[in-house]
Amino acid sequence: MRNQLRALLVPVAVAAAAVLPVSTAQAAGGYDRCPAGYYCMFSGLDGTGDMIKLTRSTPDLTTLGMNDRAKSDWNRTASTIHLWSDANYSGCTTVTSSGPTGKGNFFPTYRDFFSSVRFDGPGGQSCGTPPGEGR
């Protein structure tokens, strides 16, 4: 009786395994970790490494562990983002636009450089664009 039951269960188990869907979903990686509606900074290039996500101005990135650590960003908000070289919106600034052009690696000169983030300005003295460097 036991062998007959086993003989019946094996084909059923094989058939069930053949029709069960295989999950191919993978966790978001790189820039895709940044949710819509957020401004994200990453400690690595191309959206890798540690990530912080912001929805409002942040006067000191030290509190979030990203002071002088960001190498790339993505602005998925409707705001213009002003990145400040020093805490409390001081020093010089650069701007990250919203939308698809608001994503990328920082100029090498500006990697591990920013200490505060302000949504929609005002900005300050420009940090400038380093000659010969592309974003």
BELHULIN-V68968 format. One record per backbone hydrogen bond with DSSP energy under -1.0 kcal/mol. NH is the residue of the N-H (numbers start at 0). CO is the residue of the C=O. E is the energy in kcal/mol with one decimal. If there is no record, write none. Layout:
nh:NH co:CO e:E
nh:NH co:CO e:E
//
This chain:
nh:4 co:0 e:-2.3
nh:5 co:1 e:-2.3
nh:6 co:2 e:-2.3
nh:7 co:3 e:-1.5
nh:8 co:4 e:-2.1
nh:9 co:5 e:-2.2
nh:12 co:8 e:-2.6
nh:13 co:9 e:-2.3
nh:14 co:10 e:-2.3
nh:15 co:11 e:-2.4
nh:16 co:12 e:-2.2
nh:17 co:13 e:-1.6
nh:18 co:14 e:-1.0
nh:19 co:15 e:-1.1
nh:31 co:28 e:-1.3
nh:32 co:29 e:-1.6
nh:33 co:30 e:-2.4
nh:36 co:75 e:-2.2
nh:37 co:34 e:-1.4
nh:38 co:53 e:-2.5
nh:39 co:73 e:-2.7
nh:40 co:51 e:-1.9
nh:41 co:71 e:-2.7
nh:42 co:49 e:-2.5
nh:43 co:47 e:-2.3
nh:47 co:44 e:-1.1
nh:51 co:40 e:-2.1
nh:53 co:38 e:-3.1
nh:57 co:116 e:-3.1
nh:60 co:114 e:-2.9
nh:62 co:59 e:-1.2
nh:63 co:60 e:-1.1
nh:64 co:61 e:-1.5
nh:65 co:60 e:-2.4
nh:67 co:113 e:-2.6
nh:68 co:65 e:-1.8
nh:70 co:41 e:-3.0
nh:71 co:41 e:-1.4
nh:72 co:103 e:-2.3
nh:73 co:39 e:-2.1
nh:74 co:101 e:-2.5
nh:75 co:37 e:-2.4
nh:80 co:95 e:-2.4
nh:81 co:117 e:-3.0
nh:82 co:93 e:-2.7
nh:83 co:115 e:-2.9
nh:84 co:91 e:-2.5
nh:85 co:89 e:-2.1
nh:87 co:58 e:-3.8
nh:92 co:124 e:-2.7
nh:93 co:82 e:-1.7
nh:95 co:80 e:-2.7
nh:98 co:74 e:-1.2
nh:101 co:98 e:-1.9
nh:103 co:72 e:-2.4
nh:105 co:70 e:-2.8
nh:109 co:106 e:-1.6
nh:110 co:107 e:-1.3
nh:111 co:69 e:-2.9
nh:114 co:83 e:-2.9
nh:115 co:83 e:-1.4
nh:116 co:57 e:-2.5
nh:117 co:81 e:-2.6
nh:119 co:79 e:-3.2
nh:126 co:92 e:-2.5
nh:132 co:129 e:-1.8
//
